Amino acid sequence: MAVPARHTSSAKKNRRRTHYKLTAPTVTFNEATGDYSRSHRVSLKGYYKGRQVRDAK
């Protein structure tokens, strides 16, 4: 029966057992402004929930 040459640390074991993955951010198209934005964030043109909250650069 084979025996491991080195002890597997608990950190190494936990990294192997994890199932966390990176997920792509959710991007939606706003038809009112005509640009893409992430949820709950100000768009590049300065709009949030249909209102202009800051001046576009």
PDBQT receptor file of N, H, CA, C and O in Angstrom, charges set to zero:
ATOM      1  N   MET A   1       0.836  -1.179   0.000  1.00  0.00    +0.000 N 
ATOM      2  CA  MET A   1       0.000   0.000   0.000  1.00  0.00    +0.000 C 
ATOM      3  C   MET A   1       0.878   1.238   0.000  1.00  0.00    +0.000 C 
ATOM      4  O   MET A   1       1.839   1.315   0.766  1.00  0.00    +0.000 OA
ATOM      5  N   ALA A   2       0.560   2.214  -0.853  1.00  0.00    +0.000 N 
ATOM      6  H   ALA A   2      -0.221   2.152  -1.475  1.00  0.00    +0.000 HD
ATOM      7  CA  ALA A   2       1.363   3.426  -0.972  1.00  0.00    +0.000 C 
ATOM      8  C   ALA A   2       1.100   4.359   0.201  1.00  0.00    +0.000 C 
ATOM      9  O   ALA A   2      -0.022   4.474   0.693  1.00  0.00    +0.000 OA
ATOM     10  N   VAL A   3       2.166   5.018   0.633  1.00  0.00    +0.000 N 
ATOM     11  H   VAL A   3       3.078   4.925   0.233  1.00  0.00    +0.000 HD
ATOM     12  CA  VAL A   3       2.081   5.971   1.741  1.00  0.00    +0.000 C 
ATOM     13  C   VAL A   3       2.596   7.315   1.244  1.00  0.00    +0.000 C 
ATOM     14  O   VAL A   3       3.632   7.346   0.581  1.00  0.00    +0.000 OA
ATOM     15  N   PRO A   4       1.914   8.442   1.534  1.00  0.00    +0.000 N 
ATOM     16  CA  PRO A   4       2.401   9.736   1.080  1.00  0.00    +0.000 C 
ATOM     17  C   PRO A   4       3.755  10.062   1.683  1.00  0.00    +0.000 C 
ATOM     18  O   PRO A   4       4.015   9.773   2.851  1.00  0.00    +0.000 OA
ATOM     19  N   ALA A   5       4.617  10.669   0.873  1.00  0.00    +0.000 N 
ATOM     20  H   ALA A   5       4.406  10.904  -0.076  1.00  0.00    +0.000 HD
ATOM     21  CA  ALA A   5       5.949  11.005   1.341  1.00  0.00    +0.000 C 
ATOM     22  C   ALA A   5       5.921  12.183   2.306  1.00  0.00    +0.000 C 
ATOM     23  O   ALA A   5       6.764  12.262   3.199  1.00  0.00    +0.000 OA
ATOM     24  N   ARG A   6       4.966  13.102   2.144  1.00  0.00    +0.000 N 
ATOM     25  H   ARG A   6       4.282  13.038   1.418  1.00  0.00    +0.000 HD
ATOM     26  CA  ARG A   6       4.871  14.279   3.013  1.00  0.00    +0.000 C 
ATOM     27  C   ARG A   6       3.440  14.436   3.525  1.00  0.00    +0.000 C 
ATOM     28  O   ARG A   6       2.479  14.010   2.883  1.00  0.00    +0.000 OA
ATOM     29  N   HIS A   7       3.329  15.048   4.677  1.00  0.00    +0.000 N 
ATOM     30  H   HIS A   7       4.109  15.394   5.199  1.00  0.00    +0.000 HD
ATOM     31  CA  HIS A   7       2.019  15.340   5.268  1.00  0.00    +0.000 C 
ATOM     32  C   HIS A   7       1.358  16.477   4.485  1.00  0.00    +0.000 C 
ATOM     33  O   HIS A   7       1.998  17.493   4.214  1.00  0.00    +0.000 OA
ATOM     34  N   THR A   8       0.092  16.315   4.124  1.00  0.00    +0.000 N 
ATOM     35  H   THR A   8      -0.428  15.490   4.345  1.00  0.00    +0.000 HD
ATOM     36  CA  THR A   8      -0.643  17.379   3.450  1.00  0.00    +0.000 C 
ATOM     37  C   THR A   8      -1.156  18.349   4.504  1.00  0.00    +0.000 C 
ATOM     38  O   THR A   8      -1.901  17.966   5.407  1.00  0.00    +0.000 OA
ATOM     39  N   SER A   9      -0.750  19.615   4.381  1.00  0.00    +0.000 N 
ATOM     40  H   SER A   9      -0.145  19.927   3.648  1.00  0.00    +0.000 HD
ATOM     41  CA  SER A   9      -1.172  20.611   5.370  1.00  0.00    +0.000 C 
ATOM     42  C   SER A   9      -2.663  20.873   5.239  1.00  0.00    +0.000 C 
ATOM     43  O   SER A   9      -3.264  20.612   4.197  1.00  0.00    +0.000 OA
ATOM     44  N   SER A  10      -3.257  21.396   6.317  1.00  0.00    +0.000 N 
ATOM     45  H   SER A  10      -2.769  21.608   7.164  1.00  0.00    +0.000 HD
ATOM     46  CA  SER A  10      -4.694  21.667   6.274  1.00  0.00    +0.000 C 
ATOM     47  C   SER A  10      -5.009  22.793   5.299  1.00  0.00    +0.000 C 
ATOM     48  O   SER A  10      -6.081  22.790   4.695  1.00  0.00    +0.000 OA
ATOM     49  N   ALA A  11      -4.100  23.762   5.127  1.00  0.00    +0.000 N 
ATOM     50  H   ALA A  11      -3.229  23.765   5.618  1.00  0.00    +0.000 HD
ATOM     51  CA  ALA A  11      -4.331  24.839   4.159  1.00  0.00    +0.000 C 
ATOM     52  C   ALA A  11      -4.344  24.284   2.739  1.00  0.00    +0.000 C 
ATOM     53  O   ALA A  11      -5.203  24.653   1.937  1.00  0.00    +0.000 OA
ATOM     54  N   LYS A  12      -3.410  23.411   2.426  1.00  0.00    +0.000 N 
ATOM     55  H   LYS A  12      -2.713  23.111   3.077  1.00  0.00    +0.000 HD
ATOM     56  CA  LYS A  12      -3.355  22.797   1.097  1.00  0.00    +0.000 C 
ATOM     57  C   LYS A  12      -4.594  21.939   0.855  1.00  0.00    +0.000 C 
ATOM     58  O   LYS A  12      -5.170  21.955  -0.233  1.00  0.00    +0.000 OA
ATOM     59  N   LYS A  13      -4.993  21.198   1.872  1.00  0.00    +0.000 N 
ATOM     60  H   LYS A  13      -4.525  21.186   2.756  1.00  0.00    +0.000 HD
ATOM     61  CA  LYS A  13      -6.169  20.347   1.770  1.00  0.00    +0.000 C 
ATOM     62  C   LYS A  13      -7.425  21.193   1.551  1.00  0.00    +0.000 C 
ATOM     63  O   LYS A  13      -8.271  20.842   0.729  1.00  0.00    +0.000 OA
ATOM     64  N   ASN A  14      -7.550  22.302   2.281  1.00  0.00    +0.000 N 
ATOM     65  H   ASN A  14      -6.863  22.586   2.950  1.00  0.00    +0.000 HD
ATOM     66  CA  ASN A  14      -8.737  23.159   2.150  1.00  0.00    +0.000 C 
ATOM     67  C   ASN A  14      -8.780  23.859   0.804  1.00  0.00    +0.000 C 
ATOM     68  O   ASN A  14      -9.861  24.045   0.244  1.00  0.00    +0.000 OA
ATOM     69  N   ARG A  15      -7.623  24.254   0.267  1.00  0.00    +0.000 N 
ATOM     70  H   ARG A  15      -6.745  24.103   0.721  1.00  0.00    +0.000 HD
ATOM     71  CA  ARG A  15      -7.589  24.868  -1.065  1.00  0.00    +0.000 C 
ATOM     72  C   ARG A  15      -8.041  23.870  -2.130  1.00  0.00    +0.000 C 
ATOM     73  O   ARG A  15      -8.713  24.248  -3.089  1.00  0.00    +0.000 OA
ATOM     74  N   ARG A  16      -7.682  22.627  -1.968  1.00  0.00    +0.000 N 
ATOM     75  H   ARG A  16      -7.135  22.320  -1.189  1.00  0.00    +0.000 HD
ATOM     76  CA  ARG A  16      -8.082  21.606  -2.925  1.00  0.00    +0.000 C 
ATOM     77  C   ARG A  16      -9.581  21.335  -2.837  1.00  0.00    +0.000 C 
ATOM     78  O   ARG A  16     -10.223  21.075  -3.855  1.00  0.00    +0.000 OA
ATOM     79  N   ARG A  17     -10.135  21.391  -1.652  1.00  0.00    +0.000 N 
ATOM     80  H   ARG A  17      -9.614  21.602  -0.825  1.00  0.00    +0.000 HD
ATOM     81  CA  ARG A  17     -11.533  21.040  -1.454  1.00  0.00    +0.000 C 
ATOM     82  C   ARG A  17     -12.501  22.187  -1.735  1.00  0.00    +0.000 C 
ATOM     83  O   ARG A  17     -13.711  21.969  -1.810  1.00  0.00    +0.000 OA
ATOM     84  N   THR A  18     -11.992  23.385  -1.887  1.00  0.00    +0.000 N 
ATOM     85  H   THR A  18     -11.010  23.562  -1.825  1.00  0.00    +0.000 HD
ATOM     86  CA  THR A  18     -12.888  24.515  -2.085  1.00  0.00    +0.000 C 
ATOM     87  C   THR A  18     -13.520  24.481  -3.471  1.00  0.00    +0.000 C 
ATOM     88  O   THR A  18     -12.946  23.940  -4.416  1.00  0.00    +0.000 OA
ATOM     89  N   HIS A  19     -14.705  25.062  -3.576  1.00  0.00    +0.000 N 
ATOM     90  H   HIS A  19     -15.171  25.501  -2.808  1.00  0.00    +0.000 HD
ATOM     91  CA  HIS A  19     -15.412  25.110  -4.842  1.00  0.00    +0.000 C 
ATOM     92  C   HIS A  19     -15.738  26.542  -5.235  1.00  0.00    +0.000 C 
ATOM     93  O   HIS A  19     -16.601  26.776  -6.080  1.00  0.00    +0.000 OA
ATOM     94  N   TYR A  20     -15.047  27.502  -4.621  1.00  0.00    +0.000 N 
ATOM     95  H   TYR A  20     -14.345  27.312  -3.934  1.00  0.00    +0.000 HD
ATOM     96  CA  TYR A  20     -15.279  28.909  -4.945  1.00  0.00    +0.000 C 
ATOM     97  C   TYR A  20     -14.666  29.220  -6.300  1.00  0.00    +0.000 C 
ATOM     98  O   TYR A  20     -13.524  28.854  -6.574  1.00  0.00    +0.000 OA
ATOM     99  N   LYS A  21     -15.425  29.891  -7.137  1.00  0.00    +0.000 N 
ATOM    100  H   LYS A  21     -16.353  30.189  -6.914  1.00  0.00    +0.000 HD
ATOM    101  CA  LYS A  21     -14.938  30.257  -8.457  1.00  0.00    +0.000 C 
ATOM    102  C   LYS A  21     -15.174  31.744  -8.671  1.00  0.00    +0.000 C 
ATOM    103  O   LYS A  21     -16.034  32.339  -8.021  1.00  0.00    +0.000 OA
ATOM    104  N   LEU A  22     -14.426  32.335  -9.563  1.00  0.00    +0.000 N 
ATOM    105  H   LEU A  22     -13.728  31.852 -10.091  1.00  0.00    +0.000 HD
ATOM    106  CA  LEU A  22     -14.672  33.719  -9.948  1.00  0.00    +0.000 C 
ATOM    107  C   LEU A  22     -15.897  33.764 -10.846  1.00  0.00    +0.000 C 
ATOM    108  O   LEU A  22     -16.075  32.905 -11.710  1.00  0.00    +0.000 OA
ATOM    109  N   THR A  23     -16.733  34.763 -10.641  1.00  0.00    +0.000 N 
ATOM    110  H   THR A  23     -16.588  35.461  -9.939  1.00  0.00    +0.000 HD
ATOM    111  CA  THR A  23     -17.902  34.916 -11.483  1.00  0.00    +0.000 C 
ATOM    112  C   THR A  23     -17.797  36.230 -12.238  1.00  0.00    +0.000 C 
ATOM    113  O   THR A  23     -17.251  37.209 -11.727  1.00  0.00    +0.000 OA
ATOM    114  N   ALA A  24     -18.313  36.246 -13.436  1.00  0.00    +0.000 N 
ATOM    115  H   ALA A  24     -18.756  35.451 -13.851  1.00  0.00    +0.000 HD
ATOM    116  CA  ALA A  24     -18.295  37.463 -14.242  1.00  0.00    +0.000 C 
ATOM    117  C   ALA A  24     -19.295  38.466 -13.669  1.00  0.00    +0.000 C 
ATOM    118  O   ALA A  24     -20.373  38.072 -13.224  1.00  0.00    +0.000 OA
ATOM    119  N   PRO A  25     -18.954  39.751 -13.674  1.00  0.00    +0.000 N 
ATOM    120  CA  PRO A  25     -19.897  40.736 -13.148  1.00  0.00    +0.000 C 
ATOM    121  C   PRO A  25     -21.119  40.857 -14.051  1.00  0.00    +0.000 C 
ATOM    122  O   PRO A  25     -21.023  40.702 -15.268  1.00  0.00    +0.000 OA
ATOM    123  N   THR A  26     -22.257  41.133 -13.445  1.00  0.00    +0.000 N 
ATOM    124  H   THR A  26     -22.335  41.259 -12.456  1.00  0.00    +0.000 HD
ATOM    125  CA  THR A  26     -23.501  41.277 -14.192  1.00  0.00    +0.000 C 
ATOM    126  C   THR A  26     -23.547  42.660 -14.824  1.00  0.00    +0.000 C 
ATOM    127  O   THR A  26     -23.506  43.674 -14.128  1.00  0.00    +0.000 OA
ATOM    128  N   VAL A  27     -23.631  42.688 -16.132  1.00  0.00    +0.000 N 
ATOM    129  H   VAL A  27     -23.664  41.864 -16.697  1.00  0.00    +0.000 HD
ATOM    130  CA  VAL A  27     -23.669  43.944 -16.869  1.00  0.00    +0.000 C 
ATOM    131  C   VAL A  27     -24.993  44.009 -17.613  1.00  0.00    +0.000 C 
ATOM    132  O   VAL A  27     -25.370  43.066 -18.309  1.00  0.00    +0.000 OA
ATOM    133  N   THR A  28     -25.706  45.140 -17.461  1.00  0.00    +0.000 N 
ATOM    134  H   THR A  28     -25.400  45.906 -16.895  1.00  0.00    +0.000 HD
ATOM    135  CA  THR A  28     -26.986  45.303 -18.124  1.00  0.00    +0.000 C 
ATOM    136  C   THR A  28     -26.921  46.481 -19.081  1.00  0.00    +0.000 C 
ATOM    137  O   THR A  28     -26.130  47.407 -18.899  1.00  0.00    +0.000 OA
ATOM    138  N   PHE A  29     -27.758  46.433 -20.094  1.00  0.00    +0.000 N 
ATOM    139  H   PHE A  29     -28.401  45.681 -20.242  1.00  0.00    +0.000 HD
ATOM    140  CA  PHE A  29     -27.823  47.507 -21.076  1.00  0.00    +0.000 C 
ATOM    141  C   PHE A  29     -28.978  48.422 -20.703  1.00  0.00    +0.000 C 
ATOM    142  O   PHE A  29     -30.112  47.970 -20.548  1.00  0.00    +0.000 OA
ATOM    143  N   ASN A  30     -28.686  49.708 -20.559  1.00  0.00    +0.000 N 
ATOM    144  H   ASN A  30     -27.764  50.075 -20.684  1.00  0.00    +0.000 HD
ATOM    145  CA  ASN A  30     -29.701  50.699 -20.232  1.00  0.00    +0.000 C 
ATOM    146  C   ASN A  30     -30.143  51.356 -21.533  1.00  0.00    +0.000 C 
ATOM    147  O   ASN A  30     -29.363  52.062 -22.173  1.00  0.00    +0.000 OA
ATOM    148  N   GLU A  31     -31.385  51.128 -21.921  1.00  0.00    +0.000 N 
ATOM    149  H   GLU A  31     -32.018  50.554 -21.401  1.00  0.00    +0.000 HD
ATOM    150  CA  GLU A  31     -31.873  51.660 -23.188  1.00  0.00    +0.000 C 
ATOM    151  C   GLU A  31     -32.078  53.172 -23.141  1.00  0.00    +0.000 C 
ATOM    152  O   GLU A  31     -32.012  53.828 -24.181  1.00  0.00    +0.000 OA
ATOM    153  N   ALA A  32     -32.323  53.737 -21.971  1.00  0.00    +0.000 N 
ATOM    154  H   ALA A  32     -32.377  53.205 -21.126  1.00  0.00    +0.000 HD
ATOM    155  CA  ALA A  32     -32.545  55.179 -21.852  1.00  0.00    +0.000 C 
ATOM    156  C   ALA A  32     -31.269  55.960 -22.163  1.00  0.00    +0.000 C 
ATOM    157  O   ALA A  32     -31.311  56.976 -22.858  1.00  0.00    +0.000 OA
ATOM    158  N   THR A  33     -30.150  55.490 -21.654  1.00  0.00    +0.000 N 
ATOM    159  H   THR A  33     -30.115  54.665 -21.089  1.00  0.00    +0.000 HD
ATOM    160  CA  THR A  33     -28.882  56.191 -21.894  1.00  0.00    +0.000 C 
ATOM    161  C   THR A  33     -28.105  55.584 -23.049  1.00  0.00    +0.000 C 
ATOM    162  O   THR A  33     -27.259  56.250 -23.645  1.00  0.00    +0.000 OA
ATOM    163  N   GLY A  34     -28.383  54.320 -23.373  1.00  0.00    +0.000 N 
ATOM    164  H   GLY A  34     -29.070  53.778 -22.889  1.00  0.00    +0.000 HD
ATOM    165  CA  GLY A  34     -27.700  53.665 -24.483  1.00  0.00    +0.000 C 
ATOM    166  C   GLY A  34     -26.326  53.145 -24.148  1.00  0.00    +0.000 C 
ATOM    167  O   GLY A  34     -25.509  52.952 -25.049  1.00  0.00    +0.000 OA
ATOM    168  N   ASP A  35     -26.040  52.907 -22.861  1.00  0.00    +0.000 N 
ATOM    169  H   ASP A  35     -26.703  53.063 -22.130  1.00  0.00    +0.000 HD
ATOM    170  CA  ASP A  35     -24.742  52.354 -22.508  1.00  0.00    +0.000 C 
ATOM    171  C   ASP A  35     -24.923  51.209 -21.519  1.00  0.00    +0.000 C 
ATOM    172  O   ASP A  35     -26.022  50.977 -21.015  1.00  0.00    +0.000 OA
ATOM    173  N   TYR A  36     -23.845  50.505 -21.251  1.00  0.00    +0.000 N 
ATOM    174  H   TYR A  36     -22.952  50.693 -21.660  1.00  0.00    +0.000 HD
ATOM    175  CA  TYR A  36     -23.854  49.369 -20.349  1.00  0.00    +0.000 C 
ATOM    176  C   TYR A  36     -23.424  49.830 -18.963  1.00  0.00    +0.000 C 
ATOM    177  O   TYR A  36     -22.622  50.753 -18.822  1.00  0.00    +0.000 OA
ATOM    178  N   SER A  37     -23.970  49.173 -17.939  1.00  0.00    +0.000 N 
ATOM    179  H   SER A  37     -24.621  48.423 -18.054  1.00  0.00    +0.000 HD
ATOM    180  CA  SER A  37     -23.576  49.498 -16.571  1.00  0.00    +0.000 C 
ATOM    181  C   SER A  37     -23.771  48.275 -15.699  1.00  0.00    +0.000 C 
ATOM    182  O   SER A  37     -24.535  47.368 -16.031  1.00  0.00    +0.000 OA
ATOM    183  N   ARG A  38     -23.068  48.265 -14.580  1.00  0.00    +0.000 N 
ATOM    184  H   ARG A  38     -22.448  49.002 -14.310  1.00  0.00    +0.000 HD
ATOM    185  CA  ARG A  38     -23.240  47.217 -13.598  1.00  0.00    +0.000 C 
ATOM    186  C   ARG A  38     -24.379  47.592 -12.668  1.00  0.00    +0.000 C 
ATOM    187  O   ARG A  38     -24.715  48.768 -12.533  1.00  0.00    +0.000 OA
ATOM    188  N   SER A  39     -24.970  46.600 -12.032  1.00  0.00    +0.000 N 
ATOM    189  H   SER A  39     -24.696  45.644 -12.142  1.00  0.00    +0.000 HD
ATOM    190  CA  SER A  39     -26.095  46.845 -11.147  1.00  0.00    +0.000 C 
ATOM    191  C   SER A  39     -25.660  47.647  -9.926  1.00  0.00    +0.000 C 
ATOM    192  O   SER A  39     -24.568  47.433  -9.399  1.00  0.00    +0.000 OA
ATOM    193  N   HIS A  40     -26.503  48.565  -9.477  1.00  0.00    +0.000 N 
ATOM    194  H   HIS A  40     -27.389  48.739  -9.905  1.00  0.00    +0.000 HD
ATOM    195  CA  HIS A  40     -26.300  49.374  -8.282  1.00  0.00    +0.000 C 
ATOM    196  C   HIS A  40     -25.059  50.251  -8.369  1.00  0.00    +0.000 C 
ATOM    197  O   HIS A  40     -24.433  50.535  -7.348  1.00  0.00    +0.000 OA
ATOM    198  N   ARG A  41     -24.694  50.683  -9.568  1.00  0.00    +0.000 N 
ATOM    199  H   ARG A  41     -25.203  50.452 -10.397  1.00  0.00    +0.000 HD
ATOM    200  CA  ARG A  41     -23.552  51.562  -9.758  1.00  0.00    +0.000 C 
ATOM    201  C   ARG A  41     -23.904  52.645 -10.756  1.00  0.00    +0.000 C 
ATOM    202  O   ARG A  41     -24.765  52.458 -11.615  1.00  0.00    +0.000 OA
ATOM    203  N   VAL A  42     -23.239  53.767 -10.639  1.00  0.00    +0.000 N 
ATOM    204  H   VAL A  42     -22.539  53.918  -9.941  1.00  0.00    +0.000 HD
ATOM    205  CA  VAL A  42     -23.466  54.874 -11.561  1.00  0.00    +0.000 C 
ATOM    206  C   VAL A  42     -22.882  54.497 -12.915  1.00  0.00    +0.000 C 
ATOM    207  O   VAL A  42     -21.783  53.948 -12.985  1.00  0.00    +0.000 OA
ATOM    208  N   SER A  43     -23.614  54.788 -13.995  1.00  0.00    +0.000 N 
ATOM    209  H   SER A  43     -24.507  55.234 -13.938  1.00  0.00    +0.000 HD
ATOM    210  CA  SER A  43     -23.124  54.457 -15.332  1.00  0.00    +0.000 C 
ATOM    211  C   SER A  43     -22.001  55.409 -15.731  1.00  0.00    +0.000 C 
ATOM    212  O   SER A  43     -21.721  56.385 -15.035  1.00  0.00    +0.000 OA
ATOM    213  N   LEU A  44     -21.371  55.116 -16.846  1.00  0.00    +0.000 N 
ATOM    214  H   LEU A  44     -21.598  54.323 -17.411  1.00  0.00    +0.000 HD
ATOM    215  CA  LEU A  44     -20.264  55.944 -17.307  1.00  0.00    +0.000 C 
ATOM    216  C   LEU A  44     -20.717  57.350 -17.684  1.00  0.00    +0.000 C 
ATOM    217  O   LEU A  44     -19.931  58.297 -17.637  1.00  0.00    +0.000 OA
ATOM    218  N   LYS A  45     -21.992  57.481 -18.058  1.00  0.00    +0.000 N 
ATOM    219  H   LYS A  45     -22.630  56.712 -18.096  1.00  0.00    +0.000 HD
ATOM    220  CA  LYS A  45     -22.526  58.802 -18.420  1.00  0.00    +0.000 C 
ATOM    221  C   LYS A  45     -23.081  59.546 -17.215  1.00  0.00    +0.000 C 
ATOM    222  O   LYS A  45     -23.581  60.661 -17.364  1.00  0.00    +0.000 OA
ATOM    223  N   GLY A  46     -23.007  58.959 -16.027  1.00  0.00    +0.000 N 
ATOM    224  H   GLY A  46     -22.601  58.053 -15.906  1.00  0.00    +0.000 HD
ATOM    225  CA  GLY A  46     -23.415  59.641 -14.812  1.00  0.00    +0.000 C 
ATOM    226  C   GLY A  46     -24.844  59.399 -14.389  1.00  0.00    +0.000 C 
ATOM    227  O   GLY A  46     -25.367  60.156 -13.572  1.00  0.00    +0.000 OA
ATOM    228  N   TYR A  47     -25.502  58.371 -14.912  1.00  0.00    +0.000 N 
ATOM    229  H   TYR A  47     -25.077  57.756 -15.575  1.00  0.00    +0.000 HD
ATOM    230  CA  TYR A  47     -26.895  58.101 -14.574  1.00  0.00    +0.000 C 
ATOM    231  C   TYR A  47     -27.000  56.966 -13.567  1.00  0.00    +0.000 C 
ATOM    232  O   TYR A  47     -26.236  56.001 -13.614  1.00  0.00    +0.000 OA
ATOM    233  N   TYR A  48     -27.964  57.096 -12.650  1.00  0.00    +0.000 N 
ATOM    234  H   TYR A  48     -28.585  57.880 -12.611  1.00  0.00    +0.000 HD
ATOM    235  CA  TYR A  48     -28.284  56.044 -11.694  1.00  0.00    +0.000 C 
ATOM    236  C   TYR A  48     -29.796  55.998 -11.536  1.00  0.00    +0.000 C 
ATOM    237  O   TYR A  48     -30.412  56.994 -11.157  1.00  0.00    +0.000 OA
ATOM    238  N   LYS A  49     -30.395  54.855 -11.823  1.00  0.00    +0.000 N 
ATOM    239  H   LYS A  49     -29.895  54.046 -12.131  1.00  0.00    +0.000 HD
ATOM    240  CA  LYS A  49     -31.842  54.659 -11.771  1.00  0.00    +0.000 C 
ATOM    241  C   LYS A  49     -32.587  55.683 -12.619  1.00  0.00    +0.000 C 
ATOM    242  O   LYS A  49     -33.631  56.186 -12.202  1.00  0.00    +0.000 OA
ATOM    243  N   GLY A  50     -32.070  55.995 -13.794  1.00  0.00    +0.000 N 
ATOM    244  H   GLY A  50     -31.222  55.586 -14.132  1.00  0.00    +0.000 HD
ATOM    245  CA  GLY A  50     -32.738  56.879 -14.721  1.00  0.00    +0.000 C 
ATOM    246  C   GLY A  50     -32.522  58.364 -14.482  1.00  0.00    +0.000 C 
ATOM    247  O   GLY A  50     -32.992  59.182 -15.273  1.00  0.00    +0.000 OA
ATOM    248  N   ARG A  51     -31.825  58.737 -13.415  1.00  0.00    +0.000 N 
ATOM    249  H   ARG A  51     -31.443  58.073 -12.772  1.00  0.00    +0.000 HD
ATOM    250  CA  ARG A  51     -31.578  60.148 -13.113  1.00  0.00    +0.000 C 
ATOM    251  C   ARG A  51     -30.086  60.434 -13.259  1.00  0.00    +0.000 C 
ATOM    252  O   ARG A  51     -29.254  59.568 -12.991  1.00  0.00    +0.000 OA
ATOM    253  N   GLN A  52     -29.760  61.627 -13.677  1.00  0.00    +0.000 N 
ATOM    254  H   GLN A  52     -30.436  62.331 -13.895  1.00  0.00    +0.000 HD
ATOM    255  CA  GLN A  52     -28.352  62.004 -13.763  1.00  0.00    +0.000 C 
ATOM    256  C   GLN A  52     -27.899  62.484 -12.390  1.00  0.00    +0.000 C 
ATOM    257  O   GLN A  52     -28.424  63.465 -11.863  1.00  0.00    +0.000 OA
ATOM    258  N   VAL A  53     -26.918  61.785 -11.813  1.00  0.00    +0.000 N 
ATOM    259  H   VAL A  53     -26.491  60.989 -12.241  1.00  0.00    +0.000 HD
ATOM    260  CA  VAL A  53     -26.459  62.104 -10.471  1.00  0.00    +0.000 C 
ATOM    261  C   VAL A  53     -25.107  62.794 -10.464  1.00  0.00    +0.000 C 
ATOM    262  O   VAL A  53     -24.720  63.385  -9.455  1.00  0.00    +0.000 OA
ATOM    263  N   ARG A  54     -24.393  62.729 -11.558  1.00  0.00    +0.000 N 
ATOM    264  H   ARG A  54     -24.707  62.250 -12.378  1.00  0.00    +0.000 HD
ATOM    265  CA  ARG A  54     -23.114  63.452 -11.649  1.00  0.00    +0.000 C 
ATOM    266  C   ARG A  54     -22.830  63.756 -13.106  1.00  0.00    +0.000 C 
ATOM    267  O   ARG A  54     -23.393  63.136 -14.009  1.00  0.00    +0.000 OA
ATOM    268  N   ASP A  55     -21.949  64.718 -13.320  1.00  0.00    +0.000 N 
ATOM    269  H   ASP A  55     -21.491  65.221 -12.587  1.00  0.00    +0.000 HD
ATOM    270  CA  ASP A  55     -21.591  65.115 -14.690  1.00  0.00    +0.000 C 
ATOM    271  C   ASP A  55     -20.685  64.063 -15.312  1.00  0.00    +0.000 C 
ATOM    272  O   ASP A  55     -19.785  63.539 -14.656  1.00  0.00    +0.000 OA
ATOM    273  N   ALA A  56     -20.925  63.764 -16.564  1.00  0.00    +0.000 N 
ATOM    274  H   ALA A  56     -21.656  64.190 -17.097  1.00  0.00    +0.000 HD
ATOM    275  CA  ALA A  56     -20.074  62.823 -17.284  1.00  0.00    +0.000 C 
ATOM    276  C   ALA A  56     -18.733  63.479 -17.578  1.00  0.00    +0.000 C 
ATOM    277  O   ALA A  56     -18.643  64.686 -17.806  1.00  0.00    +0.000 OA
ATOM    278  N   LYS A  57     -17.704  62.658 -17.567  1.00  0.00    +0.000 N 
ATOM    279  H   LYS A  57     -17.777  61.678 -17.382  1.00  0.00    +0.000 HD
ATOM    280  CA  LYS A  57     -16.356  63.192 -17.821  1.00  0.00    +0.000 C 
ATOM    281  C   LYS A  57     -16.129  63.394 -19.298  1.00  0.00    +0.000 C 
ATOM    282  O   LYS A  57     -15.053  63.835 -19.703  1.00  0.00    +0.000 OA
TER     283      LYS A  57
